[in-house]
């Protein structure tokens, strides 16, 4: 686990916090959000989450997506999927995977479209916006089924792309730390109230 000041949250992290389902790691998420509100950490996200967070996910805490967005302002930092990000996402999806459990599988899983956008937004934040030590938080371990079927899991992404056969975009993702949002038991940031924050919202 990497204890970084700079995090990028996948949509599934927001959805778990909003719905409380499953209830595992909700305390971790509360702690990360508390750090963000107290400016000990910066949490980035793609505005693509606005299409992935369905109204029924908001009923427990907010009621409407607009109230949710208003509450995020000043605590979380949105990044819009600009043309460069979307082009990179298409290039990432074009990479051919190899099923690590069955290398002879002629129809291995593919990278989901939303996943590609989130991953390329995170690498854009790290590389183009120069955000250091960025860690991608997700619960995606490939167990769910989407409209695209079963997609390549994000936590074990590199297993589906053997070294030496990876595209540039795949290499970018493989170099991006991807972890479940498990809050560190010993958090040095709690005793560093003046952790450096960005001067402006990179999504604006």
N, C-alpha and C positions, 0 to 999 in steps of 0.2 A: 504494500500500500504506500502511495506517495502522498505526503502531506503538503499540498501546494496551496498557495494563496490564490491561484487562478484556475478556475474550474469551468468546464463546459457541460451543461446538462442536456441529455437526450430527452425527448418528449416523454418516454416511459417513466422517467424519474418524477417529472411534474405530475403525471397521471397517478402514480402511486401515492404521492403526497396528498393530492386532491381527494382521492377516493378512499384511501386507507386500505386498499385491497391489492395484494395481501398486506397484512399489517407488519410484516417483517421489515426492519430497518427504518421505520417511521421516526424513531427517536434520532437516528443518524441524520435524517433529512432536516428535522427541526433544528438540530445543532448547526448544520451547515447554513441554514437560513438565518439563524440567529447571528452567526458570524458575518454573513453578508449585510444584514441590517445594521450591524455595529461596525461595518467597514473593515473587518478583519480579513475578509476574503472578497474576491470578485467572481461572480458567477455569470457566465455568458450563455446565450441560447440562440437558436435560429428562430426567426419569426414564423417558420413553418409550423411550429407547435400550435399556432392559432387555428390551423386546419385539422390538427390531430386531436386537440382537446375538445371532445364533444360536449354539448350542453349538459348532458346527464352527469358528466364527471364533476361538474361545478356546483351541484345542488347542495352538497354538505357545507362548503366553505364560502362560496361567493354568489351563486345564483346565475350570474351572467359572465360571459367572457370579457366584457368591457370592464367590469369591476375587478376581475382577476388581473387584467393588463394594467389597470390603474395601480393596483397594489404592487405589481412588479417594478413599477417605475422608481428609479433611484436605488433599488436593491439588486436587481438583475439587469444585465446589459444585452439588449437585443442586437442581432446582426441579420440584416436582410439578405436573402439569397440573390445576390447580384449576378449579372451574366457570367462573370468569371467563375463564380461558385457553381452555377448551374452547368456550365460547359465542363468543368472539372468533374462534376457528379456524373455526367454522361460518359466521360472517359473512364471513370472508375467502374461504372456498371458494365462497360465493355470488356473488362478483364475476365479471363476464363479461369474458373475455379476448378479445384480437384478435390473430390470428396475424400477427406482424410480417413474415413472408415471403409471406403471402397474406391480405390484409385481407378478402377476400371468402369466406374459409373459413368455412362455416356450422357446423363442428364443431371449433373450435380446442381446444387442450389445456386441461386444467383443473388447478387446484392440488391436488396430492396431499394426502391426509388427514394422514399423518405430517408432511409438509412444513409444512402449515398450523399444526399443533400446535407444531412447533419454532420457526417464525417468530413466532407469537403469544406463546410463552414468552419468547423473546428480547426482544420489545417490552415485555412485562410486566416483565421484569427491568430494562429501561432506564427505563421510565416510572413503574411503580408502586413498584419497589424502589429507584429513584433511583440506578442504577448508571451512572456517567458514561462517555462515550466507548466504549460497548460495540460491539465488532466481531463480526459473525457469520461464523464460518469454515465453509466447505463446499467440496466438490468437485463439487457438483451443477450440471452444465451441460446437463441435459436429454437426455443421450444414452442413459441406461438405460431399461429397460421394467419397470414395476412391475405389481402386480395391478390397478392402475387404468389401465394403459396408459402411454403417454408423457405425462409431466406437465410443467407449466411449469418451466423451469430456474430455480434460485434465484439463480445468479450474474448472470443477465440478466433478472431478474424484471420490472423496470420497462418493458422493451421490449414486453411483452405487454399493457400497460395504458396507453393513450395519456393524456397529461396533459389534464386537464379532464373526464375521464370516470371518474376513479378514486374508489372508495369510501373511507371513512375508514380502514378496515383496510388497504386497498391502499396508501394514502398512508403509513401507519405503517411498512409494510414497505419502501417505496421510500426512506424516510428512514433506514433501518437500513443501515449499511455492511455489505456482504456481499463477502467476498474468499476466495480460496484461502489456506490457511495457509502463506504464504511467510515464512520467518523473516528479519528484517531483517539485512543484513550489518553495519550499524553499529547496535548495540542499546544505547541509553543506559541502559536498565534494568539492564544488567549491572554498571554502576558506581553503582547506587542500591539497595543491599541492604535498605533499610528502606522499600520501597514500601508504601504503605498498603493494608491488607487488611481485609476485613469482620470484624466482631466475632463474628458467628454465621452459621451455615449458613442461607441464606434459604429452603431447602427444608424446614426443620424447623419 
